Amino acid sequence: MHDLNKFKGIFPAFYTAYDDQGNVSEERSRKFVEYLYAKGVRGLYITGSSGECIYLSVEERKRVMKSVMDVAKERNICVIAHVGASSTRDSMELASYAKEVGADAIASIPPIYFSLPEDAIISYWESMIEASKLPFIIYNIPQTTGTNVSAGLFSKMLGNPHMIGIKNTSLPVMDISKFKSLAKGKCVVFNGPDEQYAAGRLMGADGGIGGTYGVMPELYLKIEELIQNNEFALASELQQITTNLILELLAAGGMFGVCKYILKLRGMDIGTPRAPLPQLSDDDKHKVVALEKKITKTIEAWKNR
């Protein structure tokens, strides 16, 4: 049996760190892990969507895994490594390497681009499991993959003893309840959309994995604390404030560019997004400066509530 408790709570989706030439930076990756740890983060989701995984080579993703695990093992941080790639062969190589460097679990989206039958999707996932023997987490994000994990597909995967969770980033919050009911305690369910973390938790999610967590982990950790203390009205209030910040963040430019610039303003330079992801304009940067101040002010206001 797998220990599911360590997979509960707040897991920032880790941003890939680049140097000034746009190459993966192991040094900056390690510093970013330390930065998040100092904020109270004890779980990370790496080389996923927020890590720009589809724009990285297999070797680059390995470098990210290795540099993150160098710190995570010392700090006892639970790490889920996303290993989904454009081919089964690449995914298996990444899964095997995740095991080699000590990741706690692997995760994967369904195969992308081509629309495949469910038995092909299962084969894709089970190949990664076989290559690593690590606990496995499905990543359901139909708005980008074109596949929405069905109840039937999820139930079939539950038959694999290594299957321990699903990160659900479909927009209907009721999908969390659906997967939670089907799981019958056999796996964890992660809320995906950051704008509905509190709602997802109330619908049964065991925690969350999110792309904006990295620039305001204190707010998500606070929402989680309030929920655990049964202070649901305050949790809802803070979620609404956080959602408004997210909407402002998305309006300020490309999400990853905004998040990385916020971190740079705080002294944590992890580079800029890799093309074709958009770069921030000078006008965007002015907006982000004001947004960073607003996020910091919100963190301070809720610190002791």
Wavefront OBJ file of the C-alpha trace (Angstrom):
o trace
v 0.000 0.000 0.000
v 1.147 3.525 -0.790
v 1.259 6.314 1.775
v -1.269 8.752 0.326
v -0.931 11.323 3.105
v 2.291 12.773 1.731
v 0.477 13.604 -1.514
v -2.082 15.829 0.199
v -1.897 19.614 0.450
v -0.358 22.379 -1.649
v 1.920 21.443 -4.570
v 3.150 24.395 -6.648
v 3.628 23.531 -10.308
v 7.345 24.266 -10.637
v 8.489 26.792 -13.263
v 11.500 25.712 -15.290
v 14.434 27.999 -14.513
v 16.598 29.274 -17.351
v 19.858 31.208 -17.429
v 20.255 34.500 -19.284
v 20.867 32.629 -22.548
v 17.636 30.626 -22.234
v 19.255 27.333 -21.228
v 17.978 25.232 -18.325
v 19.779 26.429 -15.203
v 20.435 23.835 -12.534
v 21.712 26.490 -10.124
v 18.606 28.647 -10.486
v 16.395 25.559 -10.208
v 17.950 24.650 -6.873
v 17.590 28.224 -5.622
v 13.929 28.273 -6.631
v 13.266 25.072 -4.667
v 14.883 26.664 -1.609
v 12.797 29.809 -2.145
v 9.532 27.823 -2.135
v 10.633 25.709 0.826
v 11.262 28.907 2.826
v 7.669 29.933 2.063
v 6.357 26.750 3.690
v 5.980 24.563 0.597
v 6.502 20.848 1.221
v 5.403 19.412 -2.129
v 6.306 20.147 -5.751
v 4.966 19.142 -9.152
v 7.774 19.409 -11.687
v 8.244 19.285 -15.488
v 4.541 19.755 -16.140
v 2.576 22.422 -18.008
v 3.895 25.270 -15.855
v 7.359 23.832 -16.392
v 6.919 24.356 -20.163
v 7.462 20.620 -20.613
v 6.450 20.407 -24.261
v 9.145 22.952 -25.160
v 11.940 21.077 -23.373
v 13.985 18.151 -24.642
v 14.130 14.894 -22.703
v 17.647 15.745 -21.536
v 16.562 19.183 -20.341
v 13.690 17.697 -18.360
v 16.143 15.287 -16.760
v 18.333 18.216 -15.732
v 15.351 19.883 -14.078
v 14.475 16.664 -12.238
v 18.019 16.165 -11.012
v 18.511 19.729 -9.781
v 15.146 19.774 -7.994
v 15.789 16.424 -6.326
v 19.232 17.570 -5.152
v 17.424 19.954 -2.796
v 14.147 18.092 -2.282
v 15.796 15.020 -0.774
v 17.643 17.162 1.769
v 14.507 19.143 2.638
v 12.126 16.168 2.653
v 9.961 17.729 -0.058
v 7.515 15.389 -1.791
v 8.099 15.590 -5.564
v 5.752 14.489 -8.331
v 7.508 14.419 -11.702
v 5.365 14.843 -14.794
v 6.769 12.521 -17.467
v 4.174 12.755 -20.225
v 5.874 13.351 -23.586
v 5.054 13.177 -27.275
v 6.080 9.527 -27.525
v 5.788 6.528 -25.230
v 9.530 5.905 -25.590
v 10.417 9.389 -24.295
v 7.879 9.103 -21.480
v 9.340 5.783 -20.368
v 12.853 7.256 -20.363
v 11.687 10.167 -18.215
v 9.790 7.846 -15.868
v 12.832 5.642 -15.383
v 14.987 8.695 -14.674
v 12.443 10.050 -12.164
v 12.858 6.786 -10.274
v 16.658 7.033 -10.521
v 16.834 10.515 -8.969
v 14.352 9.720 -6.197
v 11.037 11.302 -7.193
v 8.103 10.235 -5.023
v 5.681 9.723 -7.909
v 5.212 10.283 -11.619
v 2.298 11.856 -13.460
v 1.198 12.172 -17.048
v -1.303 13.761 -19.364
v -2.991 11.530 -21.953
v -1.204 11.306 -25.320
v -1.481 14.596 -27.216
v -2.280 15.642 -30.801
v -3.884 12.440 -32.101
v -7.244 11.325 -30.720
v -6.590 7.827 -29.392
v -8.867 5.097 -28.006
v -8.856 4.449 -24.282
v -6.916 1.206 -24.548
v -4.058 3.116 -26.229
v -4.130 5.738 -23.464
v -3.970 3.015 -20.816
v -1.051 1.368 -22.620
v 0.749 4.733 -22.743
v 0.356 5.250 -19.005
v 1.119 1.670 -18.024
v 4.356 1.779 -20.014
v 5.542 4.641 -17.777
v 4.491 2.751 -14.660
v 6.330 -0.355 -15.830
v 9.466 1.699 -16.536
v 9.560 3.210 -13.040
v 7.377 1.174 -10.654
v 6.575 4.526 -9.017
v 3.152 5.672 -7.804
v 1.270 7.155 -10.767
v -1.012 10.187 -11.028
v -3.235 10.957 -14.013
v -3.168 14.567 -15.215
v -6.563 15.435 -16.681
v -6.424 18.744 -18.589
v -8.863 18.375 -21.498
v -8.628 22.011 -22.617
v -5.053 21.418 -23.826
v -4.866 17.664 -24.536
v -8.256 17.211 -26.192
v -8.981 14.195 -23.955
v -11.287 14.381 -20.956
v -10.660 11.382 -18.706
v -13.906 9.473 -18.478
v -15.253 7.622 -15.458
v -14.619 4.377 -17.324
v -10.992 5.196 -18.125
v -10.356 6.325 -14.563
v -11.953 3.163 -13.147
v -9.829 0.939 -15.396
v -6.653 2.675 -14.250
v -7.666 2.128 -10.628
v -7.062 -1.542 -11.293
v -3.333 -0.847 -11.511
v -1.788 -1.049 -8.017
v 0.562 1.857 -8.791
v -2.282 4.242 -9.629
v -2.617 6.622 -6.654
v -4.179 9.855 -7.878
v -5.533 12.267 -10.420
v -4.844 15.940 -10.955
v -8.135 17.234 -12.294
v -7.918 20.461 -14.270
v -11.259 20.188 -16.026
v -13.346 23.255 -15.233
v -16.499 21.683 -13.734
v -15.820 21.398 -10.002
v -18.272 18.489 -9.831
v -15.672 16.359 -11.656
v -13.666 16.369 -8.406
v -16.609 14.802 -6.618
v -16.996 12.253 -9.432
v -13.380 11.080 -9.255
v -13.397 11.116 -5.456
v -16.480 8.890 -5.396
v -15.020 6.457 -7.933
v -11.693 6.284 -6.080
v -13.288 4.935 -2.892
v -10.271 5.993 -0.855
v -7.771 4.275 -3.152
v -6.219 7.466 -4.490
v -5.912 11.195 -3.946
v -7.648 13.824 -6.054
v -5.893 17.123 -6.754
v -7.747 20.297 -7.663
v -6.255 21.790 -10.816
v -7.889 25.181 -11.572
v -6.308 27.650 -9.126
v -9.368 29.899 -9.201
v -11.456 27.212 -7.484
v -9.072 25.673 -4.962
v -11.374 26.191 -1.964
v -14.377 24.910 -3.912
v -12.415 21.880 -5.066
v -11.421 21.073 -1.498
v -15.028 21.300 -0.350
v -16.019 18.938 -3.168
v -13.528 16.377 -1.869
v -10.111 17.266 -3.314
v -7.221 16.232 -1.075
v -5.029 19.108 -2.170
v -4.062 21.160 -5.169
v -1.455 21.487 -7.894
v -1.382 24.929 -9.457
v 0.501 27.191 -11.817
v 0.038 30.395 -9.835
v 0.999 28.838 -6.489
v 4.647 29.689 -7.143
v 4.111 33.453 -6.843
v 1.709 33.361 -3.902
v 2.132 30.043 -2.051
v 1.358 31.789 1.235
v -2.217 32.479 0.109
v -2.922 28.877 -0.913
v -1.304 27.547 2.245
v -3.525 29.943 4.195
v -6.672 28.778 2.391
v -5.705 25.200 3.198
v -5.096 26.100 6.846
v -8.508 27.777 7.085
v -10.252 24.781 5.536
v -8.517 22.397 7.934
v -9.672 24.623 10.808
v -13.260 24.565 9.486
v -13.144 28.322 8.875
v -14.933 28.005 5.568
v -16.262 31.559 5.357
v -12.749 32.979 5.677
v -11.413 30.391 3.220
v -14.057 31.453 0.713
v -13.246 35.124 1.256
v -9.542 34.573 0.665
v -10.246 32.392 -2.375
v -12.255 35.227 -3.938
v -9.407 37.669 -3.307
v -6.903 35.183 -4.737
v -9.100 34.535 -7.778
v -9.243 38.271 -8.480
v -5.441 38.387 -8.298
v -5.242 35.498 -10.766
v -7.575 37.263 -13.197
v -5.427 40.377 -12.947
v -2.319 38.257 -13.452
v -3.726 36.695 -16.613
v -4.709 40.113 -17.961
v -1.192 41.486 -17.409
v 0.418 39.309 -20.098
v 1.276 35.654 -20.690
v 0.860 33.725 -17.441
v 4.372 32.274 -17.294
v 5.990 35.554 -18.252
v 4.041 37.363 -15.538
v 4.852 34.772 -12.871
v 8.548 34.750 -13.715
v 8.695 38.545 -13.711
v 7.000 38.691 -10.301
v 9.691 36.361 -8.995
v 12.408 38.488 -10.591
v 11.022 41.566 -8.821
v 11.478 39.622 -5.571
v 15.082 38.770 -6.356
v 14.380 35.246 -7.630
v 15.480 35.434 -11.267
v 14.593 32.218 -13.118
v 14.650 33.710 -16.597
v 11.831 34.252 -19.068
v 9.507 31.772 -20.790
v 10.810 29.831 -23.761
v 9.444 30.728 -27.205
v 6.843 30.324 -28.576
v 5.453 31.382 -25.187
v 5.073 35.182 -25.265
v 7.488 37.609 -23.651
v 6.273 40.572 -21.616
v 6.153 44.022 -23.201
v 7.350 47.091 -21.289
v 3.699 48.016 -20.728
v 3.036 44.529 -19.326
v 5.963 44.902 -16.938
v 4.526 48.118 -15.501
v 1.283 46.257 -14.781
v 3.166 43.397 -13.136
v 5.049 45.750 -10.821
v 1.714 47.020 -9.465
v 0.328 43.476 -9.273
v 3.343 42.212 -7.312
v 2.789 44.932 -4.726
v -0.873 43.969 -4.463
v -0.045 40.271 -3.968
v 2.564 41.098 -1.310
v 0.117 43.373 0.491
v -2.522 40.617 0.479
v -0.041 38.092 1.878
v 0.848 40.476 4.708
v -2.816 41.222 5.460
v -3.726 37.530 5.802
v -0.574 36.305 7.537
v -2.039 36.252 11.037
v -5.749 35.907 10.322
l 1 2 3 4 5 6 7 8 9 10 11 12 13 14 15 16 17 18 19 20 21 22 23 24 25 26 27 28 29 30 31 32 33 34 35 36 37 38 39 40 41 42 43 44 45 46 47 48 49 50 51 52 53 54 55 56 57 58 59 60 61 62 63 64 65 66 67 68 69 70 71 72 73 74 75 76 77 78 79 80 81 82 83 84 85 86 87 88 89 90 91 92 93 94 95 96 97 98 99 100 101 102 103 104 105 106 107 108 109 110 111 112 113 114 115 116 117 118 119 120 121 122 123 124 125 126 127 128 129 130 131 132 133 134 135 136 137 138 139 140 141 142 143 144 145 146 147 148 149 150 151 152 153 154 155 156 157 158 159 160 161 162 163 164 165 166 167 168 169 170 171 172 173 174 175 176 177 178 179 180 181 182 183 184 185 186 187 188 189 190 191 192 193 194 195 196 197 198 199 200 201 202 203 204 205 206 207 208 209 210 211 212 213 214 215 216 217 218 219 220 221 222 223 224 225 226 227 228 229 230 231 232 233 234 235 236 237 238 239 240 241 242 243 244 245 246 247 248 249 250 251 252 253 254 255 256 257 258 259 260 261 262 263 264 265 266 267 268 269 270 271 272 273 274 275 276 277 278 279 280 281 282 283 284 285 286 287 288 289 290 291 292 293 294 295 296 297 298 299 300 301 302 303 304 305
